[in-house]
Amino acid sequence: MKLLHLDSSILGDNSVSRTLSSAVVERLRSAAPQIDVTYRDLVADPIGHLTGRYLAGQNSDVQHDQALQEDLALGGRVLEEFLVADTVVIGVALYNFTVASQLKAWIDRILVAGKTFRYGPNGAEGLAGGKRVVLAVSRGGFYGAGTPHQSFEHAETYMRTVLGFIGITDPEVIVAEGIAIGPDQRQASIAKALTEIAELKVA
């Protein structure tokens, strides 16, 4: 079994999403210590944003300089890490109502026609179904269902859209929100999320 663990928060040790994603991985490893974990810190080791050169460079007729060769190789590794993973755990921090640009850069390398989706007579068809995906989401305010700012939330909803497009229609989502309201709320939200993580199915 292979597990891909991604973090995207810029806050390092102060990050709630990193705390939660790590707890998810440890929960899954508790039942399967032999699981093969690949970790990618999208902040410490960022992936360049998608460029026209990168897209054009996938054509064999385009001349590849060293920088483009390295970018294409990185994109290939990132995609392969995702394709071979049975389980994917993603730390998702809400920044200005959406995901971190570092996570968006990763997404742009895995949404690849012919690899994770294809277009057919009935439109787009996801090719990456069957993976287990757990999203560990942190939000400074309250954006959940029924809150006044529900419509402002474009991180969890975006991730669900992206994953659904490639065939992953049932991600498991752990959310800690209101963490910027105050220390008591932060502690309570983290504790609640960790309780949910402790109850995650491990087999």
Beta strands, then each sheet from edge to edge (+ up, - down):
strand 1: 2-7
strand 2: 36-41
strand 3: 87-93
strand 4: 117-120
strand 5: 123-126
strand 6: 132-139
strand 7: 172-177
sheet 1: 2+ 1+ 3+ 6+ 7+
sheet 2: 4+ 5-
end
